[in-house]
C-alpha cells in the first residue's frame, strides 16, 4: 500500500489536474448549465465510473496494449469524437421556449431513475472513449507506486480510487455551480438559445481535438 504521505501528495496533484481545463470538466460544465445540477452530478458519477475502467485497464496491463496499438488507439478516439459530435448536434437543435426548453425544465424539476442512468451512461462513455485518459493513467499512476510496498497492481487500484475521489469533489463542485447559473439563464429564451449554441460549439471543438490527438 502507498504511504499516507504519498496518498496526500497524489490527492493534491489530482485536484489540480481536475481544476485544469479539459474535456471532462468542460463536459460537466456545459451539461450542468443546460440540464441542471442533478444531471451534472449524474454525469460526474459516470465520469468516475469511466475512471474505474481506466484504473482496471492499467492494473491489468490493458492500457499498455492500447498505447502500443495505433489501430486500437485510433478506433477508440474516433468513437469518442463521433459521440461528441452527436452531443453537439443535439445541443444545437435543442428546442427553446420562454422558460427554457420543455425537456430541460422537466429534467431540472424531476430526474427519474431511468433518465439518471442515461446521464450516468453518457458520462461513462465520454470518459472511456478518450484514450488520452487511459494513456495518462498508464504514465501517471505508476509514478506514485513503490515496488517495495507490495503489489503494484493493488497500489494502482488504490491510487485510482484516490483520483476518483478528487474528481468527484472537483467535478461535483463544477456541476453544482454551473447548474445554479444555468437556472438563471433558463428565464431567458435568448440566453438559453445562446447557451445551446455555445454547448454545441464546445462539444464540436472537443470532438475535433480528440480526433486529431496523437499518442
Beta strands, then each sheet from edge to edge (+ up, - down):
end
